[in-house]
Amino acid sequence: MPILNTILELIGETPVVRINHLDTGPCELFIKLESQNPGGSIKDRIGLKMIEDAEAAGRIRPGSTLVEGTAGNTGLGLALVAAQKGYRLILVIPDKMSREKISNLKAMGAEVVLTRSDVAKGHPDYYQDLAKRLASEMDDAYFINQFGNPANPRAHEEVTGPEIWRQMDGDLDAIVLGVGSSGTVTGLSRYFAQHAPELELVLADPEGSILAEYINEGTLSTKSSSWLVEGIGEDFLPTISDFTRVSKAYAISDAESFKVGRELLTREGILGGSSTGTLLAAALKYCREQTEPRRVLTFCCDTGNRYLSKMYNDFWMRDQGFLEVTSH
Ligand SMILES: Cc1ncc(COP(=O)(O)O)c(C=O)c1O
């Protein structure tokens, strides 16, 4: 590999690995390791794209302040890019988020504003509303807004989609994926509508999210319940979302997500985050239901290093009731 000029050149071109030791029925299953991005998740792609898009539109220049409401991988992706390009980054974070995540973001140079976790969308202290207001009250500040920013799906339409199609040599029947902001599903839908309209998109959703029912039955519930898997699942439809090409959805429990995620590590040697378990569980169900051989791709969206004290910790798993207590 040649010497790179900046860490940002390592974003994207993530490897695809075949699943060898799990039951995939008549299908071949592959997993794309977004955990290999330098910030450890798929969100590095949109961190770069949303900032470069704002630069190209003349909305920001080095020294400007970027503001976003997130405690998750998007914050880490933005922090990575902002530091390299010379932007100040303010992240508004609900106070229930783990100290580890907050420390990680601060260590990367982001400024953190903590806000209440017990308020919903529309309340002035809700983390996204507060981020938007802070940006509007500051000079030379830009609200990133991943849930409504068209550069988010464009990153996947222009980069992730073509990358997958090239890596799979144009031979792929289905992609099983999750939805957080919906940038990935919307962008890939647009790319494959043009380049492989017969390719099936299948949703992996945590139980409790409203999306699986919306895809399978067409009904949009106003009631969601909580789930422990991080980064995916919704209680509203993001403005950038386009689910028209998603053919079916699987709702996966936390227990199954964690179990399958842990199997991915022991059987295939891949350390994925909690949502990777959800996506892989749905992908395995989809594969086993097929009657003809198909080539299927799913994602490892973030690194399991972020979950060592949770799904990879037997004590935590037992406390949550996800592991049997064995007596010796
Ligand atoms: C941890 C994680 N983040 C983000 C995403 C994709 O999110 P988005 O819908 O924001 O593109 C996924 C999808 O599986 C995920 O697992």
PDBQT file of the ligand as one rigid body, heavy atoms in Angstrom, charges set to zero:
ROOT
HETATM    1  C1  LIG A 401     -24.103   0.987  13.946  1.00  0.00    +0.000 C 
HETATM    2  C2  LIG A 401     -24.779   1.434  12.690  1.00  0.00    +0.000 A 
HETATM    3  N1  LIG A 401     -24.728   2.711  12.342  1.00  0.00    +0.000 NA
HETATM    4  C3  LIG A 401     -25.320   3.133  11.200  1.00  0.00    +0.000 A 
HETATM    5  C4  LIG A 401     -25.981   2.277  10.343  1.00  0.00    +0.000 A 
HETATM    6  C5  LIG A 401     -26.583   2.766   9.075  1.00  0.00    +0.000 C 
HETATM    7  O1  LIG A 401     -27.170   3.903   9.351  1.00  0.00    +0.000 OA
HETATM    8  P1  LIG A 401     -27.803   4.934   8.398  1.00  0.00    +0.000 P 
HETATM    9  O2  LIG A 401     -29.213   4.501   8.220  1.00  0.00    +0.000 OA
HETATM   10  O3  LIG A 401     -27.668   6.145   9.261  1.00  0.00    +0.000 OA
HETATM   11  O4  LIG A 401     -27.068   5.055   7.133  1.00  0.00    +0.000 OA
HETATM   12  C6  LIG A 401     -26.059   0.986  10.666  1.00  0.00    +0.000 A 
HETATM   13  C7  LIG A 401     -26.745   0.059   9.790  1.00  0.00    +0.000 C 
HETATM   14  O5  LIG A 401     -26.742  -1.122   9.973  1.00  0.00    +0.000 OA
HETATM   15  C8  LIG A 401     -25.452   0.546  11.860  1.00  0.00    +0.000 A 
HETATM   16  O6  LIG A 401     -25.487  -0.744  12.175  1.00  0.00    +0.000 OA
ENDROOT
TORSDOF 0
